[in-house]
Amino acid sequence: MKKSLLFAAALVCAASMNAQVFQMDSEALGFSGTASDCEEGFVWGEIPGTAVFSNAFASQHKTLDCKQDNYNQVVFGAGDVVVTKGGAQGSDNPKDIDGGNPGLTLKEPVQGAVVAIEAAQDGYMYVVAKLSSNKNYYVFEEGSAIAFTLAMEVTNAAFPTGRIVYTAEGDEDGYVTDPKWTDWPEKVVLGDAREADIKVNGLGVIGFPVYEGLKYIVGAGGSKISWCGAYFTSAPCRVAVVGTADDAPMPEFELIGEGGGAGINNVAAARRNVVTYNILGQKVAANAKGLVIRNGKKAINL
C-alpha cells in the first residue's frame, strides 16, 4: 500500500472538493429479485475519471434494497447521499485459492460474489452495504489484505450508541496480517466470546484508502456482500445513516483511524462486564466518555 495517504484521526468531516457518488441501480442493469448470471468483469457503474465498479468473478446476482431498520440512505460530508434501493446481492460465497474464507485466511478471493474497484485517483472509498455483525469483511489491494474502517447501525442493547464502528488494524504499511481484525464485527468490537452470537444486520459502510491505478476487492467472508453504491472523497469523511421521514437520524459514524488503519479501535463497545480504564490507568465505568483502555486496547467512547 502506498503510504502517501493515511486515515487521519479526525472527529469532524473533512471537506472535499472532489467528492463523488456512485449509486447502484441493479434493476436498470437487467437484474430482478431472482438470481441470474453475471459475467466476470460486468460493470456495475463508475464515477467518471475516478473509479470503475465491476463484478470480479462470474457469479449470480439479484436486486436487493439494502434498507435495514427503516434506515434507507447514507449521507456523506455536506450532503452527498447513497440510497439503499437499487442494490445487488450475490449468490456465491467467496473463496480463496485453497477454498478457504478470505476473511480468515487473508488470501484474496478467486471466486464468488465480491465488488471489484479500479481506482483512477488517490483518495478514500466508502462502499455502502447492508452488513451483518456475524460475517467477516475484508478489503484487498492488488492481492494483499489492507486496513479498512467498518461502521454500521445496529438495534441491540449490546451497542448502546446504536452503532458498531471499528478499524481493521494494519501494519505500518497498512496491510492486515492478523485475521482477528477481519473477524465478525461484534467479536472485534466486544472482544468477548460470550457476546459472539448477537447476529444483527445494519446499514453501513466499509471505508478504505485507494490509489490511482490499483485494483481493490471488497467482500464478505462466508457470505455474499449486499451493496448499493459507493462514495469517493479526497479526504476522510464523517458519515450518517438516515431513516425514513418519520425517523430521527442515526448518530453520525466517526470513521477515524491513523497509520492506514492502525491506532484507534473498538469504538462504541461499552459493556458493564468489561473492565475499563481511563488514559491515566484509573478504573472507570464501562460507558465513560473519551479515550479509554478496554480489554487492553485503546478505545473511544463517544
Buried (B, 14 or more C-beta within 10 A) or exposed (E): BBEEBBBEBBEEBBEBEEBBBBBBBBBEBEBEEEBEEBEEEBEBBBBEEBBBBBBBBBBBBBBBBBBBBEBBBBBBBEEBBBBBBBBBBBBBBBBBEEEBBBBBBBBBBBBBBBBBBBBBBBBBBBBBBBBBBBBBBBBBBEEBBBBBBBBBBBEBEBBBBBBBBBBBBBBEBBBBEEBEBBBBBBBBBBBBEEBBEBEBBBBBBBBBBBBEEBBBBBBBBBBBBBBBBBBBBBBBBBBBBBBEEEEEEBBBBBBBBBBBBBBBBBBBBBBEEBEBBBEEEEEBEBBBEEEBBBBEEEBBBB
